[in-house]
Amino acid sequence: MAKREISEINAGSMADIAFLLLIFFLVTTTMDTDTGLIRRLPPPPEDIPENNDKIKQRNIFEILVNANDQLLVEGEYIQVTELREKAKEFIKSSPSFPNVSDASNAANPNLPEFKAEEIPVFGNILVSKQIVSLQNDNGTSYEMYIKVQNELVAAYNELRNELAQQKFGKSYDELSQQSGSSESIKEKMKAIKKVYPQRISEAEPKKVGGTE
């Protein structure tokens, strides 16, 4: 009885098939990517006096964020959605009153003092001595930290936009998009920043506390 030969499998094209499958999976597979935090680190505060010991308490807008992400603003618990308007009320200067001689603002001790300054484009106006002081707890979440920072920056941006719209018919953002075309536009932007300098003083996180 003749022994039957076992036919061999032709594997010559297996490498080509594997290569094609590899290309197929590379092309069709989606890779998850980390988006990161949609927020830049805050820039250095603008125009804060070097000797902070001389800053009066009434000129400081105090914000505390505890370990439970609760927001304590000027001794009152509020929602983060309320922070922007409260910050704007505190930060707001009085550029509507030129040639001001009385810069005391003593009528409302809950708001910061004003200082009469000669500012290009605007003239002699009252500028708030405001400083925003932010203190986080070691347990504050990154999400809450970013929300608070965004609301504070938005408060300054909205005030700058409102002033620019009132005085020049364009928002500060619109002026900034044209800043490369005209020296006069740059002067207007510098003047607005002098009226509303961004002063956010952020202390090192510590144990602020939280409710049980």
Z-matrix of the N, CA and C atoms (Angstrom, degrees):
N
C 1 1.450
C 2 1.535 1 108.78
N 3 1.308 2 114.86 1 126.70
C 4 1.465 3 119.23 2 -175.98
C 5 1.538 4 110.26 3 -76.04
N 6 1.329 5 113.38 4 137.64
C 7 1.485 6 119.43 5 179.41
C 8 1.531 7 109.73 6 -77.96
N 9 1.355 8 114.66 7 125.71
C 10 1.454 9 117.73 8 -177.03
C 11 1.528 10 110.29 9 -81.01
N 12 1.295 11 115.07 10 131.31
C 13 1.464 12 120.04 11 179.89
C 14 1.539 13 110.43 12 -77.07
N 15 1.345 14 113.94 13 140.65
C 16 1.472 15 120.11 14 178.18
C 17 1.519 16 108.03 15 -85.65
N 18 1.316 17 114.64 16 123.93
C 19 1.469 18 118.47 17 -178.34
C 20 1.526 19 110.40 18 -70.79
N 21 1.291 20 116.67 19 140.64
C 22 1.462 21 122.25 20 -179.73
C 23 1.543 22 110.14 21 -86.19
N 24 1.322 23 113.82 22 147.55
C 25 1.470 24 119.85 23 176.75
C 26 1.518 25 108.57 24 -86.84
N 27 1.284 26 115.37 25 128.81
C 28 1.461 27 120.17 26 179.78
C 29 1.530 28 109.12 27 -77.92
N 30 1.316 29 115.46 28 106.28
C 31 1.471 30 120.64 29 -178.02
C 32 1.521 31 111.61 30 -104.31
N 33 1.278 32 116.40 31 16.58
C 34 1.467 33 119.33 32 -176.54
C 35 1.520 34 113.45 33 -63.74
N 36 1.331 35 117.77 34 -28.74
C 37 1.473 36 119.46 35 -176.83
C 38 1.525 37 112.87 36 -99.33
N 39 1.329 38 119.61 37 5.40
C 40 1.467 39 122.06 38 -177.48
C 41 1.531 40 111.69 39 -63.80
N 42 1.316 41 115.87 40 -38.18
C 43 1.472 42 119.12 41 179.66
C 44 1.521 43 110.64 42 -63.87
N 45 1.312 44 116.00 43 -39.69
C 46 1.468 45 119.45 44 178.74
C 47 1.525 46 110.95 45 -65.62
N 48 1.335 47 116.43 46 -40.08
C 49 1.464 48 120.66 47 -179.86
C 50 1.528 49 110.42 48 -65.24
N 51 1.350 50 116.44 49 -43.63
C 52 1.466 51 120.53 50 179.23
C 53 1.521 52 110.92 51 -62.22
N 54 1.317 53 116.06 52 -39.59
C 55 1.458 54 120.56 53 179.47
C 56 1.526 55 111.26 54 -64.33
N 57 1.337 56 116.14 55 -41.88
C 58 1.459 57 120.53 56 178.89
C 59 1.530 58 111.40 57 -65.94
N 60 1.339 59 116.64 58 -39.42
C 61 1.462 60 119.99 59 177.36
C 62 1.526 61 111.75 60 -63.83
N 63 1.350 62 115.80 61 -39.39
C 64 1.459 63 120.20 62 178.53
C 65 1.528 64 110.79 63 -61.79
N 66 1.325 65 116.82 64 -44.64
C 67 1.458 66 121.34 65 178.72
C 68 1.530 67 110.17 66 -62.68
N 69 1.338 68 116.48 67 -40.16
C 70 1.462 69 120.97 68 -179.44
C 71 1.524 70 110.87 69 -60.89
N 72 1.349 71 117.17 70 -46.51
C 73 1.463 72 119.95 71 -178.83
C 74 1.527 73 112.07 72 -68.60
N 75 1.320 74 117.21 73 -35.02
C 76 1.465 75 120.17 74 177.79
C 77 1.522 76 111.76 75 -65.29
N 78 1.321 77 115.77 76 -37.68
C 79 1.463 78 120.29 77 -177.60
C 80 1.519 79 111.70 78 -75.71
N 81 1.311 80 117.99 79 -37.93
C 82 1.467 81 121.55 80 -173.04
C 83 1.524 82 114.14 81 -91.72
N 84 1.331 83 119.21 82 -16.03
C 85 1.457 84 121.03 83 -176.73
C 86 1.525 85 110.42 84 -83.98
N 87 1.324 86 116.33 85 133.80
C 88 1.467 87 121.42 86 175.99
C 89 1.519 88 108.79 87 -97.77
N 90 1.323 89 115.72 88 142.41
C 91 1.461 90 121.84 89 -178.89
C 92 1.527 91 108.73 90 -109.88
N 93 1.331 92 116.04 91 131.84
C 94 1.461 93 120.54 92 175.57
C 95 1.517 94 109.70 93 -74.01
N 96 1.335 95 116.26 94 135.50
C 97 1.463 96 120.74 95 179.41
C 98 1.527 97 109.30 96 -122.98
N 99 1.317 98 115.36 97 144.09
C 100 1.453 99 120.70 98 177.46
C 101 1.522 100 109.44 99 -76.91
N 102 1.328 101 116.18 100 129.93
C 103 1.459 102 119.83 101 -178.96
C 104 1.521 103 112.27 102 -86.67
N 105 1.326 104 117.65 103 -22.36
C 106 1.451 105 120.24 104 -179.77
C 107 1.514 106 111.78 105 77.76
N 108 1.322 107 116.08 106 -173.36
C 109 1.456 108 122.00 107 -179.62
C 110 1.522 109 109.75 108 -89.84
N 111 1.328 110 116.88 109 131.38
C 112 1.462 111 121.63 110 -178.85
C 113 1.528 112 108.33 111 -86.07
N 114 1.298 113 116.34 112 63.95
C 115 1.460 114 120.73 113 -177.86
C 116 1.517 115 109.47 114 -167.58
N 117 1.303 116 116.99 115 130.34
C 118 1.451 117 120.93 116 173.27
C 119 1.522 118 109.43 117 -80.84
N 120 1.327 119 115.80 118 155.49
C 121 1.448 120 119.10 119 172.45
C 122 1.525 121 108.38 120 -63.24
N 123 1.335 122 117.75 121 143.82
C 124 1.463 123 119.44 122 -177.34
C 125 1.519 124 111.34 123 -62.61
N 126 1.343 125 117.32 124 140.57
C 127 1.462 126 119.81 125 177.88
C 128 1.510 127 110.42 126 -71.76
N 129 1.327 128 118.25 127 166.67
C 130 1.472 129 119.95 128 176.05
C 131 1.514 130 110.53 129 -57.86
N 132 1.332 131 118.07 130 141.37
C 133 1.469 132 120.28 131 179.45
C 134 1.521 133 111.03 132 -57.67
N 135 1.329 134 116.48 133 144.13
C 136 1.455 135 121.60 134 -178.47
C 137 1.524 136 110.78 135 -92.63
N 138 1.320 137 116.54 136 125.03
C 139 1.464 138 121.65 137 167.80
C 140 1.520 139 112.87 138 61.17
N 141 1.349 140 117.99 139 46.93
C 142 1.465 141 120.86 140 173.13
C 143 1.525 142 108.12 141 -94.70
N 144 1.333 143 118.59 142 133.39
C 145 1.463 144 120.32 143 178.84
C 146 1.523 145 111.46 144 -55.34
N 147 1.333 146 116.28 145 142.63
C 148 1.468 147 120.35 146 -176.74
C 149 1.523 148 111.68 147 -65.64
N 150 1.331 149 117.60 148 -38.48
C 151 1.450 150 121.51 149 -179.10
C 152 1.524 151 109.70 150 -93.93
N 153 1.355 152 116.30 151 92.59
C 154 1.461 153 120.52 152 -176.22
C 155 1.527 154 112.82 153 -68.24
N 156 1.371 155 117.60 154 -14.36
C 157 1.451 156 120.17 155 179.83
C 158 1.532 157 111.17 156 -66.48
N 159 1.320 158 117.44 157 -22.87
C 160 1.455 159 121.33 158 -177.59
C 161 1.525 160 112.40 159 -88.15
N 162 1.328 161 117.68 160 -3.16
C 163 1.466 162 120.76 161 -179.48
C 164 1.525 163 109.66 162 -78.13
N 165 1.319 164 116.50 163 124.26
C 166 1.456 165 120.25 164 -179.66
C 167 1.527 166 110.37 165 -73.08
N 168 1.336 167 115.63 166 150.04
C 169 1.452 168 120.84 167 -177.86
C 170 1.522 169 111.65 168 -61.31
N 171 1.337 170 117.54 169 -33.70
C 172 1.460 171 120.34 170 -177.71
C 173 1.525 172 111.75 171 -67.20
N 174 1.320 173 117.13 172 -18.56
C 175 1.467 174 121.17 173 179.99
C 176 1.526 175 112.97 174 -89.35
N 177 1.339 176 116.61 175 -0.50
C 178 1.464 177 121.58 176 -176.93
C 179 1.521 178 110.05 177 -108.21
N 180 1.315 179 116.14 178 124.83
C 181 1.465 180 122.92 179 175.11
C 182 1.523 181 106.98 180 -94.51
N 183 1.321 182 116.65 181 101.80
C 184 1.467 183 122.14 182 -169.17
C 185 1.524 184 111.56 183 -91.35
N 186 1.332 185 115.24 184 125.39
C 187 1.467 186 121.75 185 -179.98
C 188 1.522 187 108.52 186 -125.18
N 189 1.327 188 116.61 187 126.18
C 190 1.458 189 122.40 188 176.11
C 191 1.526 190 108.79 189 -120.67
N 192 1.331 191 116.17 190 134.84
C 193 1.471 192 121.36 191 175.93
C 194 1.516 193 107.12 192 -120.29
N 195 1.342 194 117.04 193 117.74
C 196 1.463 195 118.86 194 -174.87
C 197 1.526 196 112.12 195 -89.04
N 198 1.326 197 116.18 196 -175.58
C 199 1.465 198 122.00 197 -175.49
C 200 1.516 199 112.70 198 -67.31
N 201 1.333 200 117.34 199 -18.91
C 202 1.462 201 121.93 200 178.40
C 203 1.521 202 112.00 201 -95.51
N 204 1.343 203 116.60 202 13.48
C 205 1.470 204 122.75 203 -179.21
C 206 1.521 205 112.16 204 63.01
N 207 1.331 206 116.88 205 26.93
C 208 1.457 207 120.91 206 174.59
C 209 1.522 208 108.97 207 -88.30
N 210 1.328 209 115.34 208 143.34
C 211 1.454 210 122.07 209 -172.94
C 212 1.527 211 109.70 210 -107.20
N 213 1.329 212 115.93 211 118.40
C 214 1.458 213 121.66 212 177.68
C 215 1.529 214 107.98 213 -110.66
N 216 1.331 215 116.91 214 110.81
C 217 1.463 216 122.60 215 -176.41
C 218 1.518 217 109.16 216 -116.33
N 219 1.324 218 115.72 217 117.95
C 220 1.461 219 121.25 218 -179.10
C 221 1.528 220 111.42 219 51.89
N 222 1.334 221 115.32 220 41.05
C 223 1.459 222 121.23 221 176.91
C 224 1.508 223 115.19 222 80.24
N 225 1.343 224 118.09 223 7.53
C 226 1.472 225 121.95 224 -177.43
C 227 1.529 226 109.79 225 -125.98
N 228 1.340 227 116.21 226 132.51
C 229 1.461 228 120.36 227 176.41
C 230 1.525 229 109.50 228 -75.15
N 231 1.318 230 116.58 229 127.77
C 232 1.466 231 121.22 230 178.77
C 233 1.525 232 108.95 231 -136.66
N 234 1.330 233 115.92 232 168.82
C 235 1.450 234 122.00 233 173.87
C 236 1.532 235 108.79 234 -85.20
N 237 1.312 236 116.15 235 153.04
C 238 1.464 237 119.47 236 -179.01
C 239 1.525 238 111.19 237 -63.00
N 240 1.329 239 117.74 238 -26.07
C 241 1.455 240 121.52 239 178.61
C 242 1.533 241 112.26 240 -69.52
N 243 1.338 242 117.50 241 -17.64
C 244 1.465 243 121.60 242 178.18
C 245 1.521 244 112.58 243 -91.11
N 246 1.319 245 117.02 244 -11.45
C 247 1.463 246 121.21 245 -171.62
C 248 1.521 247 112.86 246 -64.88
N 249 1.325 248 117.85 247 -40.70
C 250 1.464 249 120.67 248 -174.10
C 251 1.537 250 111.54 249 -60.68
N 252 1.336 251 117.11 250 -47.43
C 253 1.450 252 119.90 251 -177.98
C 254 1.522 253 112.06 252 -67.30
N 255 1.329 254 117.04 253 -38.71
C 256 1.463 255 120.18 254 178.10
C 257 1.526 256 110.56 255 -65.16
N 258 1.335 257 116.48 256 -39.65
C 259 1.463 258 120.43 257 178.64
C 260 1.524 259 110.39 258 -66.07
N 261 1.324 260 117.49 259 -42.07
C 262 1.467 261 121.08 260 179.24
C 263 1.528 262 111.15 261 -61.32
N 264 1.326 263 116.15 262 -41.91
C 265 1.467 264 119.85 263 179.52
C 266 1.519 265 111.01 264 -61.37
N 267 1.335 266 116.44 265 -38.51
C 268 1.458 267 120.92 266 -178.86
C 269 1.529 268 111.65 267 -75.04
N 270 1.322 269 116.94 268 -41.36
C 271 1.466 270 122.42 269 -174.43
C 272 1.521 271 112.51 270 -72.99
N 273 1.314 272 117.40 271 -28.93
C 274 1.462 273 121.93 272 -165.53
C 275 1.525 274 113.44 273 -57.29
N 276 1.322 275 115.51 274 130.15
C 277 1.456 276 122.67 275 174.36
C 278 1.522 277 109.10 276 -91.04
N 279 1.341 278 117.25 277 -171.34
C 280 1.458 279 121.34 278 -179.98
C 281 1.524 280 110.55 279 -126.49
N 282 1.328 281 117.44 280 68.28
C 283 1.463 282 119.70 281 -178.82
C 284 1.517 283 113.80 282 -74.30
N 285 1.325 284 117.56 283 -3.21
C 286 1.466 285 120.81 284 -178.22
C 287 1.530 286 112.38 285 -82.06
N 288 1.347 287 117.22 286 -7.34
C 289 1.454 288 120.13 287 -175.02
C 290 1.528 289 110.50 288 -116.87
N 291 1.341 290 118.86 289 92.73
C 292 1.458 291 121.09 290 178.10
C 293 1.522 292 111.93 291 -75.26
N 294 1.339 293 114.91 292 162.17
C 295 1.467 294 122.13 293 176.66
C 296 1.526 295 112.19 294 55.10
N 297 1.323 296 115.31 295 47.81
C 298 1.464 297 120.58 296 -177.34
C 299 1.525 298 109.45 297 -83.23
N 300 1.318 299 116.02 298 133.94
C 301 1.459 300 119.88 299 177.31
C 302 1.516 301 112.10 300 -105.98
N 303 1.342 302 116.79 301 -28.15
C 304 1.462 303 121.04 302 -178.57
C 305 1.520 304 108.80 303 -103.97
N 306 1.345 305 116.91 304 112.44
C 307 1.464 306 121.13 305 -177.32
C 308 1.518 307 111.30 306 -114.58
N 309 1.312 308 118.33 307 27.42
C 310 1.469 309 120.29 308 -173.36
C 311 1.519 310 113.03 309 -79.88
N 312 1.339 311 117.99 310 -40.83
C 313 1.466 312 123.22 311 -175.82
C 314 1.529 313 111.16 312 52.82
N 315 1.330 314 116.37 313 35.59
C 316 1.454 315 120.83 314 -175.73
C 317 1.523 316 112.71 315 -74.02
N 318 1.325 317 117.42 316 -11.94
C 319 1.467 318 120.76 317 -175.67
C 320 1.520 319 112.51 318 -65.06
N 321 1.321 320 117.49 319 -31.02
C 322 1.462 321 120.09 320 -178.18
C 323 1.527 322 109.81 321 -126.62
N 324 1.334 323 117.71 322 96.88
C 325 1.466 324 120.71 323 -177.57
C 326 1.518 325 113.86 324 -69.81
N 327 1.337 326 117.27 325 -9.71
C 328 1.462 327 120.23 326 178.50
C 329 1.524 328 112.63 327 -83.32
N 330 1.320 329 115.98 328 -9.18
C 331 1.461 330 121.00 329 178.09
C 332 1.517 331 109.26 330 -111.84
N 333 1.324 332 117.89 331 158.00
C 334 1.471 333 120.25 332 -177.17
C 335 1.522 334 111.96 333 -70.07
N 336 1.317 335 114.73 334 162.88
C 337 1.455 336 120.95 335 176.15
C 338 1.524 337 110.05 336 -71.54
N 339 1.325 338 115.28 337 158.97
C 340 1.460 339 122.18 338 173.82
C 341 1.524 340 109.26 339 -108.47
N 342 1.301 341 114.91 340 153.33
C 343 1.457 342 121.22 341 175.81
C 344 1.519 343 108.51 342 -131.54
N 345 1.322 344 116.85 343 128.47
C 346 1.459 345 120.60 344 178.47
C 347 1.529 346 109.56 345 -73.38
N 348 1.322 347 116.84 346 124.66
C 349 1.457 348 121.41 347 -179.69
C 350 1.521 349 110.36 348 -132.64
N 351 1.316 350 115.02 349 145.75
C 352 1.461 351 121.45 350 175.04
C 353 1.519 352 107.56 351 -89.99
N 354 1.326 353 116.34 352 111.01
C 355 1.460 354 121.34 353 -176.10
C 356 1.523 355 109.03 354 -118.23
N 357 1.332 356 117.63 355 129.00
C 358 1.468 357 120.14 356 177.98
C 359 1.526 358 110.93 357 -52.60
N 360 1.310 359 115.74 358 145.35
C 361 1.464 360 124.77 359 -179.75
C 362 1.534 361 111.07 360 80.17
N 363 1.347 362 117.92 361 -44.26
C 364 1.460 363 121.08 362 -175.97
C 365 1.520 364 113.07 363 -92.84
N 366 1.320 365 118.22 364 -31.06
C 367 1.452 366 121.05 365 -175.72
C 368 1.517 367 111.78 366 90.91
N 369 1.343 368 117.43 367 -148.51
C 370 1.461 369 122.67 368 -177.45
C 371 1.524 370 109.26 369 -89.37
N 372 1.333 371 116.82 370 110.45
C 373 1.463 372 120.75 371 -176.55
C 374 1.523 373 110.28 372 -136.01
N 375 1.326 374 115.35 373 169.08
C 376 1.458 375 121.53 374 177.17
C 377 1.531 376 110.00 375 -87.81
N 378 1.318 377 115.99 376 128.39
C 379 1.465 378 121.73 377 177.83
C 380 1.524 379 108.43 378 -118.85
N 381 1.313 380 115.29 379 130.55
C 382 1.462 381 120.27 380 -179.12
C 383 1.527 382 111.23 381 -67.01
N 384 1.327 383 115.95 382 142.34
C 385 1.470 384 121.44 383 176.71
C 386 1.531 385 111.40 384 -88.44
N 387 1.302 386 116.58 385 19.87
C 388 1.468 387 123.07 386 -174.85
C 389 1.520 388 114.24 387 -56.16
N 390 1.335 389 114.64 388 143.86
C 391 1.462 390 122.93 389 169.34
C 392 1.531 391 106.96 390 -140.09
N 393 1.314 392 117.16 391 130.00
C 394 1.463 393 121.77 392 177.41
C 395 1.520 394 108.40 393 -95.06
N 396 1.324 395 116.27 394 120.80
C 397 1.460 396 121.71 395 -179.25
C 398 1.525 397 109.32 396 -109.19
N 399 1.325 398 116.49 397 119.65
C 400 1.468 399 122.23 398 -177.54
C 401 1.525 400 110.35 399 -114.10
N 402 1.330 401 115.81 400 127.19
C 403 1.466 402 121.85 401 178.38
C 404 1.519 403 109.05 402 -128.34
N 405 1.338 404 116.78 403 119.57
C 406 1.464 405 121.85 404 178.75
C 407 1.522 406 110.50 405 -102.64
N 408 1.324 407 115.09 406 155.71
C 409 1.458 408 121.28 407 172.67
C 410 1.524 409 108.64 408 -85.85
N 411 1.331 410 116.03 409 156.09
C 412 1.468 411 120.10 410 176.15
C 413 1.523 412 112.11 411 -58.71
N 414 1.335 413 116.62 412 -25.88
C 415 1.462 414 120.57 413 -178.52
C 416 1.511 415 114.45 414 -95.36
N 417 1.334 416 117.71 415 2.38
C 418 1.467 417 120.69 416 178.98
C 419 1.531 418 110.22 417 -61.99
N 420 1.321 419 117.02 418 135.05
C 421 1.469 420 119.95 419 -178.83
C 422 1.524 421 110.32 420 -74.45
N 423 1.342 422 115.51 421 153.22
C 424 1.456 423 120.45 422 177.08
C 425 1.529 424 110.82 423 -61.50
N 426 1.320 425 116.02 424 -36.64
C 427 1.463 426 120.05 425 -179.08
C 428 1.526 427 111.06 426 -60.74
N 429 1.333 428 116.38 427 -44.55
C 430 1.456 429 120.31 428 -179.88
C 431 1.527 430 110.51 429 -68.91
N 432 1.311 431 116.79 430 -39.04
C 433 1.469 432 121.07 431 178.14
C 434 1.530 433 110.32 432 -57.96
N 435 1.326 434 116.41 433 -45.91
C 436 1.462 435 120.96 434 -178.95
C 437 1.533 436 110.59 435 -66.54
N 438 1.333 437 117.24 436 -40.34
C 439 1.465 438 120.57 437 179.25
C 440 1.524 439 111.05 438 -60.34
N 441 1.326 440 116.70 439 -45.50
C 442 1.463 441 120.68 440 -179.15
C 443 1.520 442 110.59 441 -64.31
N 444 1.334 443 116.64 442 -45.94
C 445 1.462 444 120.36 443 178.84
C 446 1.532 445 111.15 444 -59.63
N 447 1.320 446 116.29 445 -43.99
C 448 1.470 447 120.31 446 -179.53
C 449 1.528 448 111.92 447 -62.30
N 450 1.327 449 116.81 448 -40.23
C 451 1.463 450 120.47 449 -179.57
C 452 1.527 451 111.10 450 -67.40
N 453 1.325 452 117.40 451 -38.82
C 454 1.459 453 120.66 452 179.83
C 455 1.528 454 111.46 453 -67.58
N 456 1.327 455 116.02 454 -45.43
C 457 1.469 456 119.61 455 178.37
C 458 1.521 457 110.18 456 -64.00
N 459 1.338 458 116.62 457 -38.55
C 460 1.464 459 120.51 458 178.81
C 461 1.528 460 111.18 459 -63.60
N 462 1.339 461 117.51 460 -34.08
C 463 1.466 462 120.88 461 178.38
C 464 1.524 463 110.40 462 -62.49
N 465 1.324 464 116.92 463 -46.84
C 466 1.469 465 120.60 464 177.65
C 467 1.528 466 110.57 465 -63.48
N 468 1.336 467 116.46 466 -44.62
C 469 1.468 468 120.07 467 -178.06
C 470 1.524 469 112.02 468 -62.03
N 471 1.324 470 116.65 469 -41.22
C 472 1.470 471 120.03 470 -179.13
C 473 1.527 472 110.86 471 -66.76
N 474 1.331 473 117.56 472 -40.40
C 475 1.460 474 120.23 473 177.87
C 476 1.530 475 110.83 474 -63.93
N 477 1.313 476 117.05 475 -40.76
C 478 1.465 477 120.59 476 177.83
C 479 1.528 478 110.61 477 -65.55
N 480 1.315 479 116.51 478 -41.70
C 481 1.467 480 120.18 479 178.46
C 482 1.528 481 111.58 480 -63.58
N 483 1.343 482 116.37 481 -42.55
C 484 1.455 483 120.49 482 -179.17
C 485 1.523 484 111.26 483 -64.70
N 486 1.334 485 116.98 484 -42.05
C 487 1.461 486 120.50 485 179.81
C 488 1.524 487 111.30 486 -66.24
N 489 1.325 488 116.40 487 -44.01
C 490 1.463 489 120.29 488 179.34
C 491 1.525 490 111.10 489 -63.11
N 492 1.316 491 116.59 490 -40.81
C 493 1.469 492 120.46 491 179.12
C 494 1.520 493 110.58 492 -64.71
N 495 1.341 494 116.47 493 -39.67
C 496 1.456 495 121.05 494 -178.80
C 497 1.531 496 111.50 495 -68.21
N 498 1.333 497 116.58 496 -41.65
C 499 1.469 498 120.53 497 -173.69
C 500 1.528 499 113.46 498 -89.84
N 501 1.338 500 117.19 499 -34.77
C 502 1.465 501 120.09 500 -171.30
C 503 1.523 502 114.13 501 -120.39
N 504 1.326 503 117.45 502 -3.85
C 505 1.459 504 120.33 503 179.14
C 506 1.509 505 114.27 504 77.67
N 507 1.345 506 117.01 505 6.49
C 508 1.467 507 122.12 506 176.74
C 509 1.518 508 108.57 507 -139.62
N 510 1.330 509 115.79 508 148.82
C 511 1.458 510 119.53 509 178.47
C 512 1.528 511 110.18 510 -71.68
N 513 1.318 512 115.53 511 163.53
C 514 1.470 513 120.52 512 177.05
C 515 1.525 514 110.67 513 -61.45
N 516 1.326 515 116.63 514 -37.83
C 517 1.469 516 120.71 515 178.48
C 518 1.524 517 110.86 516 -62.74
N 519 1.325 518 116.54 517 -40.47
C 520 1.471 519 120.19 518 178.68
C 521 1.523 520 111.06 519 -67.07
N 522 1.329 521 116.61 520 -38.62
C 523 1.467 522 119.97 521 176.84
C 524 1.521 523 111.24 522 -63.93
N 525 1.331 524 116.31 523 -40.31
C 526 1.469 525 119.82 524 -178.14
C 527 1.520 526 111.94 525 -64.73
N 528 1.326 527 117.36 526 -28.24
C 529 1.463 528 120.51 527 177.77
C 530 1.526 529 111.88 528 -73.32
N 531 1.327 530 116.35 529 -16.45
C 532 1.461 531 120.80 530 -179.83
C 533 1.531 532 112.08 531 -110.07
N 534 1.327 533 116.88 532 10.53
C 535 1.460 534 120.47 533 -170.74
C 536 1.524 535 113.12 534 -64.51
N 537 1.328 536 118.34 535 -23.21
C 538 1.452 537 120.06 536 -178.63
C 539 1.507 538 113.60 537 -80.89
N 540 1.318 539 118.59 538 -7.69
C 541 1.458 540 120.95 539 -172.40
C 542 1.518 541 114.05 540 -100.66
N 543 1.322 542 119.10 541 -17.80
C 544 1.460 543 119.94 542 -173.02
C 545 1.526 544 110.82 543 -150.72
N 546 1.342 545 115.65 544 134.67
C 547 1.458 546 120.49 545 175.79
C 548 1.524 547 110.92 546 -69.02
N 549 1.331 548 117.06 547 -32.74
C 550 1.467 549 120.15 548 -179.94
C 551 1.529 550 111.06 549 -64.65
N 552 1.324 551 116.91 550 -35.75
C 553 1.468 552 120.38 551 177.91
C 554 1.527 553 110.08 552 -67.05
N 555 1.326 554 116.31 553 -40.19
C 556 1.461 555 119.79 554 177.85
C 557 1.526 556 110.79 555 -62.57
N 558 1.330 557 116.92 556 -39.32
C 559 1.463 558 120.87 557 178.44
C 560 1.524 559 110.47 558 -64.69
N 561 1.322 560 116.84 559 -39.57
C 562 1.459 561 120.34 560 178.01
C 563 1.533 562 110.90 561 -63.18
N 564 1.326 563 116.50 562 -41.88
C 565 1.463 564 120.61 563 179.69
C 566 1.523 565 111.54 564 -65.24
N 567 1.337 566 116.65 565 -41.91
C 568 1.462 567 120.39 566 177.73
C 569 1.524 568 110.80 567 -62.63
N 570 1.324 569 116.05 568 -39.86
C 571 1.458 570 120.12 569 179.95
C 572 1.528 571 111.14 570 -64.16
N 573 1.325 572 116.76 571 -43.05
C 574 1.469 573 120.78 572 178.96
C 575 1.524 574 110.96 573 -62.66
N 576 1.332 575 117.09 574 -39.87
C 577 1.466 576 120.67 575 178.75
C 578 1.520 577 111.58 576 -67.47
N 579 1.341 578 117.48 577 -27.82
C 580 1.463 579 119.95 578 176.17
C 581 1.527 580 110.96 579 -73.91
N 582 1.321 581 116.40 580 -32.46
C 583 1.462 582 119.82 581 176.23
C 584 1.526 583 110.00 582 -70.78
N 585 1.340 584 115.79 583 -40.10
C 586 1.466 585 121.09 584 -179.57
C 587 1.530 586 110.66 585 -126.09
N 588 1.329 587 118.03 586 71.85
C 589 1.476 588 119.56 587 175.88
C 590 1.523 589 110.01 588 -70.38
N 591 1.318 590 115.50 589 138.46
C 592 1.473 591 119.61 590 -179.00
C 593 1.525 592 108.67 591 -80.74
N 594 1.321 593 115.36 592 108.85
C 595 1.464 594 121.24 593 -178.25
C 596 1.521 595 109.61 594 -119.55
N 597 1.320 596 116.33 595 88.77
C 598 1.465 597 121.89 596 177.10
C 599 1.519 598 107.20 597 -114.97
N 600 1.316 599 115.73 598 107.04
C 601 1.458 600 121.46 599 -179.88
C 602 1.523 601 108.68 600 -97.77
N 603 1.324 602 115.87 601 114.99
C 604 1.470 603 120.31 602 -175.10
C 605 1.525 604 109.98 603 -110.14
N 606 1.330 605 115.75 604 116.80
C 607 1.461 606 121.40 605 179.07
C 608 1.519 607 110.65 606 -81.51
N 609 1.330 608 115.56 607 161.03
C 610 1.466 609 120.20 608 177.90
C 611 1.527 610 109.46 609 -63.89
N 612 1.344 611 118.39 610 137.24
C 613 1.459 612 120.20 611 -179.82
C 614 1.527 613 111.86 612 -57.87
N 615 1.316 614 115.95 613 142.83
C 616 1.457 615 120.72 614 176.50
C 617 1.531 616 108.05 615 -147.71
N 618 1.318 617 117.18 616 -175.90
C 619 1.458 618 120.13 617 -178.63
C 620 1.523 619 108.54 618 -81.08
N 621 1.353 620 115.17 619 96.28
C 622 1.456 621 121.16 620 177.50
C 623 1.515 622 110.68 621 -79.95
N 624 1.333 623 115.68 622 -32.79
C 625 1.458 624 120.47 623 178.66
C 626 1.507 625 111.87 624 109.23
N 627 1.324 626 115.96 625 -179.09
C 628 1.458 627 122.17 626 -179.47
C 629 1.510 628 109.64 627 -176.28
N 630 1.314 629 116.29 628 164.02
C 631 1.449 630 120.04 629 -179.70
C 632 1.506 631 109.79 630 -78.15
N 633 1.315 632 115.76 631 157.49
C 634 1.456 633 120.44 632 179.12
C 635 1.516 634 110.81 633 -71.34
